[in-house]
Amino acid sequence: MKNNIVNLTGLLLAIAFSSNIKADTTYTAAGNHNPLIPGYFADPTIQKFGDTYYLYATTDGIKLASGEPQVWISKDFVNWYNYEMDVPLPAGLTNCWAPDVVKGKDGKYYYFQGNCQAGCNIYGYVSDSAMGPWTRLNNGKAVIPVGTAIDGLPALDAQYMWDNDTTLYSFFGTWCTSFGGMGWARLDPDDMFTIKETGSIPTAQTPLAFEAAYPLKKNDRYILMYSSGDCRLSTYAVRYAYAYTPTGPYKEGLNNPLMATNEDGTIDSPGHHSVLQKGDDYYIVYHRHDNPHSTGGEFRQVCADSLIFDNDSTLRKINASHQGIGYLGTNQVPYPNLAYQAGTSASSYYHLVAAATRFAAASDYEYLPRYAVDDNNGTMWKAGNGMLPQSLTIDLGEIKAVKRIMTQFEYPTFYYQYKIEYSSDSTTWLLYSDKTTNRRSGCPMIDDYNADARYIRITVTGTEKSGMYAAIWNIKVYEELFEVPANQNKEVADGPGMVITNRLLVDLNIDTTTFNTVVDSLPNAGALGGMFLKTRTPTIGWIDSVKAVYFDGKSALRLSETAPLSLDWNSAYTAAAWVYNPLVGSGECLVVWTSRDDMLQSSYAALMYGKGSFGAVAHGDGYVDLPYKTLPERAKWHHIAVTFDGMLENVYVDGELNTQLPISLFVTSSTIRIAASGASGEYYSGYIANMQLYDSAFTSQGVVDLMNATRPTKVDPPVSGLNPASSSNPFNVYYDSAKKKVVITGDGDHAGLKSAKVISLDGKVLLTGKFNNTSYAEMTLKEKGAYVVVMETQHDVFSKKVVVY
């Protein structure tokens, strides 16, 4: 009896204690099932064919969602494997957006995807397999062209629905609020693309419908779900309406919005979904932004939660969660993950500290090593910088048998080069797997070997693209082998990317030049070498006691050597210059080293000194262009610098942080230009004393040191080269700053002034005045600088320098 009382007391105490413990429901909690898959993917379509779940999605996080077409497969809804599909996109197009796959009456699989690079159209493909390879439908022409159903309506985000297994519908459209509704088409089920009938669902029937229609049937009701708001911002949300026929009329459902950004912002911008039915249960598979939210709103991740009907036409509010659904089938990995929540250490890890943007709140986030062993697809370890190699070490706690290691790198569709070593004492290391020459992407990357180890160390030595970080969502370690899909991605010939070289690549130095001369060519003092070649007439001038190159708004310098791969893709860089801009306009480019060809979001970078949305740094998309927070004052010398470490872009003016932006770049290194971007209307007009371009990111102190080291020295004004006809100049020339006028007064026998000109040091005539043999004249001049005043009398010509401060 006494023992029973003791046991009961202990049980009650345990229950009481456990009731005070709250489950970790944050997005960083170990074991979360949301996000569903590792990596950046959006617009998911979930299907189950046979015993396998197939997840098709837009490959996000790359150049305006322009990643490779791919599919994820799983038999249990937790352990997913990624495969890049062979989809013959139309020539010149890279976007493969919002795919849907439907099985035809003939047993074949039909893949539909949207592209907006040559008109917003839907293209179709067919295959004997749900994973391809795919061949074109309709001879490669769009199967749903732009303007179908509604004039001008972009044909994107198509979702297909069989009605009673005999009639096939497609619902589609984006920017629907601007076109008054979304479109639908009834298709020929024999060829799966011929349009038999079209129509539209007015916005009045589906309030706030923006895009991403998803149709489904519940008994005799038709449910049309859709997304409202902006997918890049926190306004995105899921809504629905219902009807008694697939084409309406529809009536708005209760409980809208079903799902929206949560209070703490960690479930941000949920939407563009599909629905999975398993028996009587329904699940919504959708995308939302990564955490912390990346700039641009196109680093989305796929999640899944329960979808509950109260009746055939009423859906409940969705409990969007970090915990997710979990298993929808027998666990296909029946062995424990030995690395789960094991001890970790790393060569470095990144600490993101950034001010708020319209995409995200202020960030203070550490990409800790332990995030690589938490079985959470929403957290990752990321190295502290883009330098390679970088290592992550796992301590299993004791020596254990290790037969399989599965690694989920940040980008499933790019390859990583790495090696895995093992040790019993963390001192002596043996090779487990050598993938240092790997050229095959995949997720997870699977390495098998028989070893007894306590410590596992993975070292990333290379990446497919320059500037990609060593970063891992999860690494899993198993003591036994188990069945995995046999498919593998093809090897890639391109790459690997070039790592940071920490070099001064470009150095514009004019110390040896002569005043008042045109810069025909000038050697680059940086490691890249080559010559600066002129466009039109950049000249060596003098302004505010500083010698500088003067660019007239049409002139520029071009380096004969192209930018190296160490400035390619997401590579770190620092660009800096001492500049004097008399009048700050829009689109004034100081230096560029990237290409505008095939420009998509974040695929361009140029340092600017101008007004407007891309006043500080241009990136090719208004959503991610960077303006100055405070525009540097005109007509004054400034040191302007931009640094980028692969994660965060900082712009400094005179050594002080002016503005910043967390961003990833996908640039192509190209021609290096100074004072021009290569696009019309983006010339710089003003003075540049010197300029440097590095393939590494400076710290804030490094920027200050660079500013001080390159600060131009003050020099004597240039000799104009215009000699007076008389040994003595009868004119006194000075500047009246109160009146903002050049004042000329005459003295002596030669004081009869017929005309006067104000000439810039590059030889451009700025002002001309005609006079009637006067001994006094004024000419209005407001811009700071050094000028030559040329005065003509009846018999002689005189000149004199004047400085405007």
Disulfide bonds with the S-S distance in Angstrom:
Cys116-Cys120 1.47
